[in-house]
């Protein structure tokens, strides 16, 4: 009995060691006063692919009339007629209506913001096969927050400058200017060298013309 409990504990520990974390990459940062909070009803555009193969299994955009949607609920995929029809998914974030990776990965998000979520099985469907999603799959979602119920949509989306991007842009600009200046200097030196060479050639020709002719014996 003790041995069985020990093995069980070791197995649980091993699973904890290899478990991956949810990865959130903000691909389009946006400035706003009101971000998504737990309990908000939101509208989200998304595209879901399998990390291993890159195969798309669901999306809310791009017209594809031949398919049906497989909405990512917490426990199963529900077929609807919205697959790739340009209709964002409407749900309450942080309430358990969707997978854990979405509940946690879509908080503190501005309207218009885009994120790339890399969701390991522990934050997705675990070791269950769900529709086109194999068991133990890591999922990748491109997401865009379209709206938050009760929150006015801004007339203009104000994007946020990524920290260090402005400095990098200035550095690139300075490098380009320096390169242009260096090129100009090199071109000037080459042109001057050509002028000097031409002058030297003229001097040589003039000296040759002034030299006395040698008569043949």
Secondary structure as UniProt FT lines:
FT   HELIX           2..18
FT   STRAND          23..28
FT   STRAND          30..31
FT   TURN            38..39
FT   STRAND          41..50
FT   TURN            51..53
FT   STRAND          56..59
FT   TURN            65..66
FT   STRAND          69..73
FT   STRAND          77..80
FT   TURN            83..86
FT   STRAND          89..92
FT   TURN            93..96
FT   HELIX           100..105
FT   TURN            111..112
FT   STRAND          114..119
FT   HELIX           121..123
FT   TURN            124..127
FT   TURN            131..132
FT   TURN            135..136
FT   STRAND          139..148
FT   TURN            149..150
FT   STRAND          158..159
FT   TURN            163..164
FT   HELIX           165..210
//
